[in-house]
């Protein structure tokens, strides 16, 4: 029985081998019954390339910056009291001297009236003292009164004049103080936030609002001390929007002589025009400081691929008289517009493939054509 079972297994295996042979022959002959020819190498894939050239590359650094107005005034009252009226709203444009906020002046007005009444009374006393002196002068000339009595009337007249002068000065002071109860704009500009309300009691330390004069702003840039040697007056500073596009530019006009001991940075200020009104006081922006230019290599961002945190490009190279695509690792620096600045991995004359890179594989034959030709 064991021999019979072994013979049956052997027969089945031979049948399977024969069937496999027939299938192989069928695949070789195809539908026509003729053997198929062996396939040759794949055709070269047409691609566009850019020949790398050395060109001037801008050396720059990007920092977080705060914008401040060169003409901005914080408005605080010079007197204490209760706000009775607010003449403006945030964002209003005002001229110099325009009223902003009214503080209750009733108590001060009463003080002014009291001072004015005291002054009027003293004017009457002065008039009487003058009459007394004039009368005594005539009597003394006629020998009716002594010179001592004349001197006393003269002293009374002088005292009345001095007291009137003091009272008039007090009236002027109280009237000047009364003007402070109406807060006015110190210059033409735009009214900022108004954190107070009618009915609030304010002191001289309270911030009522701000007035910003449209025009230039200053970008406050904290530059690391390592770049102190490169920091020079007149260096260009670009202000960028959230997408990295330049929206304004200026030049460094101030460099602090001291280093911030906590951050180890140097404060640099750049005057930035704001003619289009795209920037705001106290706005946090990205500022790009241009240090200079040096020869370098740039390639489009879209031709690079990032694998495991490393950057790669495909380069068309000659191999046995044919052009093949080779993947090459590169090192890149900061972006310059839509390009990467390449710091290592490419040299002038290399042909970087810029089309159909997602369909390439290392060692694939390519038909390289210079882009634009």
Order of alpha helices (4+ residues) and beta strands (2+ residues): alpha-beta-beta-beta-beta-beta-beta-alpha-alpha-beta-beta-beta-beta-beta-beta-beta-beta-beta-beta-beta-beta-beta-beta-beta
